[in-house]
Amino acid sequence: MNICHVITRLIVGGAQENTILTCRGLVDRGHRVTLVAGPETGPEGSLWEQAAQSKCEIHRLDAMRRAARPIRDLGARRELVRLFKRLRPEIVHTHSSKAGILGRWAARTAGVPIIIHTIHGMSFNRTQPLHMRILFRALERRAAQQTTAFISVADAMTEQAVAAGLAPRSRFVTIRSGLETDRFSPRPDLRRLFRREWGAQETDVVVGTIARLYSNKGYDEIIQAMPQMLNRCPNLRLVWIGDGKHRASYERGLEAIGARDRVTFLGLLSPEEVGRAINGFDILLHASRWEGLPRALVQGLLTEIPAVSFDNDGAPEVVIPNKTGVLVPHGDIAGLAGAVCTLANDPELRHRLGAEGRRRCLAEFDWRCMVEQIEALYVRVNSVASQRMDDFATGPLL
């Protein structure tokens, strides 16, 4: 098949890694694959090199930018229409909110017969002002009318999309966001190496976080919980992987509570370096306010590191209480501190949860399985669409 994937930007992030792995797998399976993305990167880092290694055809769309700029956005849409008419793809598969809206609109204008959209996280969510949620929900409803089928990375995404009136449940299928699972495994040698670099003693409990240094990623909540955590568990050390514009603000917040020396900032690491550094953790802490399916939790569990997370969005599909970690009601600061200390004080519990987490994640989150399921969806939808092209976007296709 001739397939075109469109995403807003190729920063270091879960949706971007998912998309590149999908393109790579589809190329390996003999399909013609084109990846279109805007040029932006930033403190989150770039995955353009990884995209090039996927062996798909790549197009940088200069007008495709994350910020809403109506005139430039219309230009991006026109460029996409021209590109689709030239490439003549059988399938356009969009990712992220900006590329999802413009890409589906352009694909329908260009006469692309099958349009797929992956929901990595809802474009309208609890972190936005009300007027923004209303606007994005309206845009997503309009784009949904042009969408043959939806892929959700978590069941929670389907539930939220159906509740918002985007499309009937029959148009959704859940396909877990795949990872290169062989890059994540428990290695005692790396555990010793990284803990020595971080100055962690053998008796210290290292609590790691993997996320951009950005307001919606939960660092404010972690800082609020730290006095309680450190009071109850004085042997805690925190390690934060990621970078972003709020780093200086978080450092000031840590200084204000006298805990700056308890946090090691590793900055931006490549995906390969992240897979190695996780070995130094004892607990993976995820306090994001908004998420699709949190891949960082999966990365930790693949390395046998148990998780503590707020119970929002797709997190409960990864963090299973008394199986792989501890879930905390969203925004419960005392609960967050208590959950961390519960695991910090019980190494046997950490070992049991981590081992079960690795077993489950190996079975559910391998990227090759994800590509196989996506290809099967393409084939299934293409078969149905070929039979009834007139109403392929209105009836149950899955």
N, C-alpha and C positions, 0 to 999 in steps of 0.2 A: 504494500500500500504506500501511497504518497501522503505523508503526514507532516503537519506543521504545528509546532508548539510555540506558544507566545507567552512571555512573562515580562513583567514590568522592568526588572533589573536583576543582575546576577551578583548580588552581594552574598556574603557567607551567611546562609540561613537555611532553614529546613525546607521551605518550598522550593528554593533554588537547587539544593542538593537533590531533592526528589525529582525535579524536572530533568536535570542533567543525567541522572541515572536512568530515567525512563528513556530519554533519547539514546543513550549509549546502548541500552538493552535492545531497543527496537532496531537500531542499526545492526547489531549482532545477529538479529533474527531476519535480516535481509530486506528490511523496509527502507524506503527513501525518507529521510528525516531531516527537517529544517528547524532550526531553533532561532527565534526572533526575540530580541530583548533590547531595552534601552541602555544607554552607555553609563548610567550613574553607578558609582560605587560609594566609597566613603569610609568612615571609621570601622564599619562592619567588615571591610575587606572585599575582595573580588574573587569570583569563581570563573572568570573568563578563560583562564588557562585550562581548568578542568573541563569546561565546555568544549574547548578545541580538541582535547584529548578524546572526547566521546565519538569523534569521526563523523558527526553530523554536519550538515551545511549550516553556517552561522551568518546571521544578518544583525548588524547593530542598527537600531532605528533611533536616530538622533532625537526625534521629536517625542519619543516615549520617555516621559519623566514621571517620577512618583507624585510630585505636587500637582494639584489641579490648576491647569492653565487652559481655559476653554479654547483659545485660538490655536495654541500649540497642540492641544489634544485633538482638535479637528484635523490638524495637519498630520498627526500620527495616524489617525483613522484613514485619511486619504492614501498615505504611504502604504498602509496595510492592504487596502483594497487593491492597489496597483500590484503589490507583491503577490497577493493571492491569485490575481488574474494571470500573472506570469507563471507562477509555480503550478497552478491548477491542482491543489491538494484535494484528495478525497476526504480528508479529515483535518479540521483545525481544532487543536486542543489548547485551551487557554488556562492560565494560572494567575492568581493574585487579582486584586480588585480592579486596578486601572487597566491592565492588559485584558482582564476578563471582560470588562464592559466594552472597551474599544475593539478588542479582537473579535468578539462575537458579532458585534454590529457590522464590522468590516467584512467578516466571513459571509454573513447573510447577503450583504450588498454584492459581494463578488460571486455569489452563487455556489458557495461551497456546500456540498450536499449533507455533510455530517459535522456537527459542532459539539464538542465535548468541553465541559468546564470542570476543573477540580477545585473543590472548596478546601483550602488549606487552613482557613480561619475565616470567620464571617467578617465581611467588610463593614458591617454595622454591628456595633457591640457595646458593652456596658461602659467602656472607657471614653466614649465620645459624647459630646453635647447632644441634646435631643434633636436639634435641627439637622445635625449631621447624620444621625441615625435614620431620620425620616427620609432625607435626600438619598442616602445610599440604598436604603431598602427599596425606594421607588425605582432607582436605576437598576438594581439587581432584578426586580420583578420584570422590568422591560427586557433586560438581557435574557432572562429565563425563557421568554417567549421565543427566542431564537436558538435555544439550546436543545439539542437532541437528547443528551443524557448528562447527568452529573455524577462525578466521583467525589465521595466524601472520604477524608482521611480518618474520620472517626464517626461513629454512629451519632454522637452528639451534634455534629455538623448537619446531618440529615434532619434530626429532630428540630433544630433551630430554623433550618431553611423551610421545612414544611410548615412549621408554626407561623413563620413570617409570610406565608402565602406565595413563595417563589414558584413552586411547582408541586404536583402530586408526588406522593412517596414512590410511585411506580417508576419514576424517572431517575431515581437515585440508587447508587450502589456504593457500598463501603469497600475501599481498597486501602489497606494500611500503608502508611508512608514508609517505603523500604529504605534500609540502610545496608552498607557493606558490612555485614555482621562479622566477617572474618577480620575486620580491623579492630574489633573490640573483644578483648579477652583478659581475664585476670592474670597479671604477671608480677610475681613477688619481686623480681629484680627491678622493675620499673617503680614499684611501690617504694622500695628503699631509696632509689635514686632521687625521685621527686621529693619525697619527704625530707631528705637531707638538704636538697636545694632550698626548700621552703623553711628550713629551720624547725621542723616538727619533730618532737621527741617521740620515742616509742610509745609512751603513755598518752600522747596527745590524740584527740579525736578530730580528724580533719573533715570539715563540712564544706563541700564544694558546690559552686553554682556556675552554670554555663548559660550565659544570656548577654545580650547587648546591654550596655550601661545606659538604660533608657527607662523613663518613668513607669511604663506599663509592665516592665519585667519583674516588679516586685521587690526591688532593692530597698525602697522606702519602708516596706513592711518588715524586711529582714533587719534593717537598722533599728526599727522600733522594738523588735523582739530580742535584740542582742543583749540588753541589760539583764533581762530575765534568763536568757540562755547562759550567759557567762556567770551569773550569780549562782545558778544551780549546777553548772558544769564548768568549773574554772579551767579545765584542761582542753577546752574547745579552741580550735584554730579555724579560720575561714579562708577559703581560697576562691577568688572570683576570676573566671575566664570570660573575657569579653572586653569590648571597648565601646565608647560612645560619648556623646556630648555632655552627659551628666556626671562624668567621672569626678570632676573637681567638686561638684556639689556633694557627691556621696563621701568623698574624702573629708570634706568639712563636717558632714553629719557624724562621721565616725570620730573625728577629733572632739566634737562637742560632747560625746558620751564617754570619752576616754578609751576608745577601743580601736584607734587607728592601727596600733601595733599588733592587733589580733587578726588583721585581714591582709592577705597577700594578693595584690593585683597582678595577674599574669598578662593582662592585655589581650590583644587579638592573637589567636593561634590558628593555624591552618587546621582543617578537619583531621588530617593525619596526626598533628601534634595533640589535638584534643583527645583523640583515641588513646594516646600514650599517657597523657597527664592524668586522666581519670583514675588510673591505677593508684595514685597517691591519696585518693579520697577514702573516707570511711562511710560517709553519708552524702547523697546528692539532694540538695535543697532546691525546690522549684516553687517560687512564690508568684508567678506571673498572674496578672489580673485578667488576661485575655490570651487565649491560645486556641489552636486547632487540635492537633495531636502533638504533645510536647516530646520531640525527638531526643532532647537532652536526657529525659528520664529513661528512654529506651537505651541510650548509649551507656548510661550508668549501670542499668540492670544487666546489660550484656557483659559488663565488666564485674558483675556480682557486687555492685554497690547498691544497697537499698535506698529507697526514696522517701522523702517527705514532700508533700505537695498540697496546695489548695485544691479543693474538689471541683474546680470549674472546668467547663468545656470537655475536652477529651482526656483530661488527666485520670479520671476514674477508670478509664479503659486500659490504663497502663499500671497505675498504682492500685493494687488490690489489697484492701486491709487484711492484715495478718497473713498475706501471701507474698507480696512484693514490696510493701512499704506501709506508710501511715498517711491517711488522708485527713485534711483539716478543713473545716468550713471556711469558705472564702472570706478573707479579711479578719479571721480570728487570730489576733497577734499572740495572745496567751497560749492558744492551742498550738500555734506554730512553734513557739518556744518549748512547750511541753513535749511535742512530738519529737523534736530534735534531741531533747535530753533523754527521752525514753530510749531511743536507739543508741545514744552515746553511752548510756550506762549499762547496755546489755549486748556485749560482743557476740554472744551465741545467737541472739535474735537477729542481729545484723547479718551474720553468716547464713542463717536459714532463709531469710527473706531475699538476700542477694542470690543465693543458689537457685531458688525457685524462680526469681525474676529472670535470670539468664536462660533457664530452661524454656520459659514461656516466650521470651522475646526471640530466641533463635527460631522457634516454630512460626511466629507471627510476622516478623519484620524483616525477613531477608529480601533484598532488593530484586533478586531474580524472580521471586514469587510475585512481587508487585508487578513487574513487567509482564509476566505471563498472564496475570489477571487483566491488566490493561489491554493487552493484545486480544485476549478472548472477548473483552467487551467491544473492541473495535469490530471484530469479525461478526459478533452477534448483531450489533446495531446496523452494520453495513448490510447484513443479510435481510433484516427486516425493512430497512430503508429502501433497498432495491425492489422489494415487493410492493411497497406503497409509498412512493415518493411524495405524493400529494399531502399526506398528513403525518409525516414522520416525526414532527415536533410536537404533536398534540396528544398522542396516545401512549399507552404503556409499552415501552420498548425493551425492558429489562426482564 
